[in-house]
Amino acid sequence: MLQSQFAQTPRLALADTIIDLKARKNLSWQDLTDGTGLSLAFVTAALLGQHPLPKDAADIVCDKLGLDQDASRLLQSVPLRGSFPGGVPTDPTMYRFYEMLQVYGSTLKALVHEQFGDGIISAINFKLDIKKVEDPDGGSRAVITLDGKYLPTKPF
């Protein structure tokens, strides 16, 4: 039976353990994802406490990390998602995404409503991808794709 978490502490503690073991074993997020049949972004988010993993995927990851069945069961539970401890993120990378939404959030909202109508872009029926590409001016660029299903607002 699917279980739910109502506190972030257990999943965050497991995420700390996973990050430690990942480093000790010199594994990448892709290494941990391989064999699960799931996307790199989804498995990474799950291991950082934001999604439940199916049992087979949780068992595969736990085997790679040497974690027990309790850890596998916790990875299968529905977490308390999406909260930044302390509110506004202070990590520079995470803050840049927060900053992007501060600058472009109203633009995205206006364009979504103009092109789709009154509604939202789902973060549940959603895909995320990140690619590193060469910048013609030198260096690298990040291409981040947020692919969510449009859900119209329905009067009731």
ABEGO torsion letter per residue (X at the ends): XBBBBABAAAAAAAAAAAAAAAAAAGBBAAAAABGAGBBAAAAAAAAAGABBBBAAAAAAAAAAAGBBAAAAAAAABBBBBGBBBGEBBABAAAAAAAAAAAAAAAAAAAAAAAAAEBEBBBAABBBBBBBBBBBAAEEBBBBBBBBBBBBBBBBX
